[in-house]
Amino acid sequence: AGALAAELAPGDLLIAASVGVAHQPPLPTDRARREQALDAARRAGLTPRTGHVLSSPRVLGRGDGKRAAAAAGALAVEMEGAAIASAAAEHGLPFLAVRSI
């Protein structure tokens, strides 16, 4: 995933609280699985972050797209999470996204 938040650096772990595409309501991740992932990461000595991940149909360069996504509250951007979250929701399946920057 690509970092949108200045405090994220290569190698940081982000456990998504939600994923989504621009101008649509975010899809929340499964809370129980998110808490399990956070606990596992901490036990492994990592300092995971949690927050919103934006799914973009195209690579965001260094310009306005990244600034707009960050201003909307996304910590990182990737390309497939929202599609997978949507399919999981349609089938009543829990969903979790874990990303490395």
Residue, then its C-alpha position, 0 to 999 in steps of 0.5 A: a500500500g502507498a502511504l498517505a499519512a506523513e507518519l507512515a514509513p516503508g515497512d509499517l503495518l496498517i490494519a484497516a478499520s475500513v476500506g472504500v473508494a472515493h465518494q462512497p461510504p466506506l466498508p468497515t472491516d470485521r471488528a473481532r478479526r481486526e482486534q485479533a490482528l492488532d493483538a498478534a502484531r503487538r505480540a510480534g513486537l510491531t506497532p500497527r496502525t489502524g484507519h481507513v484505506l482508500s482503494s483507487p482504480r489507478v495509481l495515485g501520483r504525488g499530486d492532487g489525488k494523494r492530497a485529496a485522499a489524505a484530506a478525506g481521512a485515508l491513511a493509505v491507498e491500494m487497488e483491490g481492498a474495496a472490491i474484495a470487501s464488497a464481495a465479502a459483504e454480499h456473501g455475508l463473510p467477514f473481511l479484514a485488510v492488513r497492509s504493509i507500507 
